[in-house]
């Protein structure tokens, strides 16, 4: 049987403590007063929340005591839209309404046209009133009704957290990043997910928070290309250079198989300030079999970012056995699909070619006249892929 509490008024200074929301009601939405003095449901670090959903959450304000990260089980009008924060004493509620026309909180409305230059559009469907004096990272969530695809032009990486500054009386961009695994569970995408601030903020510096689309303006980074190559073991190595940097923070490496959905692979710290050539490298240990697309998300220290061109490389997981290794006389190569081999190259560690052929000889590659050292053999396939392996010639 569904249990819906139409109104719970909690006097100022009092709190309703649950050790388990599931234990207090098998199903139901707990509604508290939203206007001042508003009702508050308080949880502790020992609280256990299970089965929270559109039919079971707090429709009103929730407070959390303790310093561990906590998912606030808040919603509005039978829509569960949690946020997360860690600081002790953080309080908040979700509002399914336009921040540009709301009168709650009392400082509203919050015009969606008053924003800094780093923001292109503000979510006009919802917001969170989050309060607290202690610094904390915050996470906001979205669902299909949030219209993130429309807000960002289907470019999820443009999504950002924004807050209405009590000082400037406008929306300000809060540096944030998409959570690969949403606090709602599952991978974040245009339909549902979560986003977390990259640094701690003081909630009380802002009246409310919501989602927005950030501008993708060019960064003061001069990039010289992005090159992908296949390493030994079918890993992909990415190399790029910059000739100048100003206020740059990091390079996020993103991967895609279709050029539409991009996933975070890793991050490389930028030099920050430089007027000379700086080289960077990153290795993808787990590329997919087939086409792999890569791009750099170049992030400035103030949170602005831009993307590099897309670099693609095809990985074919074919196995090749090189033996003996080390070798002193002949090197043999056992490879499937021998008919698809179009070229073989053997080079010294300094890049000097010491052997080349259009196929792999059954009698092996003669290396007995080569100097002792490390050599690199490359097998080129008809589909454009290349297998690379290091060989030690020892006498």
Phi, psi and omega in degrees: 000130181286132180244112179244122178271111185296322181200128173237111177263120180248123183297150179304135179088352178256165180211147176257114187262131175239133168272340175203120178295326179296328180285332183279333179203125179298326170205154179147156176251122180269114184259130178238162181293131183262337179274151183293139353283122186277158177281149182226133171258122186254136175242156176248175178299336181275358183294142177239123181248125179226147175068021181290136186197191176298336182257000179210101179192183177259118175267083185155206186268141177234138176242145180236127174259137183113166188250008177273156181296138188221135175267113184282120187278062187255157178196183180203135178053046178064025174242118180275118181220082185288163166230168180230146177201162184244335189293143178298135176085003179294137181230144178192165178213157178255138180237120177269072180200165183289120178297339181282354179229358182289151174246003175235124002295173188298337181284350183289168004281167184238097187304130180281358176264348178270099185208159178283170188290347181276358183245132179260327182205145180251139174298119183260013185253343190195165173196169177238133172263105183243127183235149177164146181266347184261142180298140178199148167284148178234148176237133175246158184237166174214160173228187185300325181290343181292336179069041181297324179299316179291321182296320187254004185066033180065018175249092190299333181290349175277350181292140180212161171272140174229154178226146177277108184290131176287343181271308183271348181056047175204169178285135178236139179289134176249118183305127187206166181219146179295133176282121179300319172251115185292152174292348174276347185099144182084175181278143177287136176211189183292341183270323182201149178164195179214159181222141186233139176297142182280343178224160180288144176233160173264109184307323183293351175283350183233146178283313179212170178229150172203190180261156179203170174256128181268154175285148179248071183273150180300143179267159176283055177231126176262110186261133174256091171060165172224122184239134178246139178215155181267129179265174172301134181090012177063031169267160182249129178256130177250131179232139174207162180225153171238146177258345174202146178218142175217115177066022180281146184250310185196165173243119173267131179265124182243147185231144178212156174252348182230358180078003181249309179259122183246136180242146180286129178254327181171182184219145177233128179294138177274162178293328178097296179227123181197143174240011178237174183287129177237131181259142179229154177212152178210141180245125174268108184283343185227063174290161178273160174284122184116210184283132176236124179250138182229149171210160177256136169258107185267113190252131178273165182293338178267007176096348177289158185205166175211164182250149173278176171293162180271134177244129181245151176208142181260130180246124176245121183277066173263148183258142176225139180247125180249121184208155346287157180215105012290161178225157179229349184234293181227145178250125180253146180233122177251115185219137173293160177055049181303329181294341181271357178284129180248344180197149176229135181225138175234124183232153175285171181296341178268003176091007180278128180286128180242351179197140174208148181200169180262356177206175180262116182291137179296335181276359180090169180263124182286118181237008188293339180266003180276151177290154176298135179158185180269133177233156180243122177256136179236131177249116182262131183256161183298330182277005177097354179277165183218134177254127183241139180212148178266137181236137176256119173264118183232136180254000000 
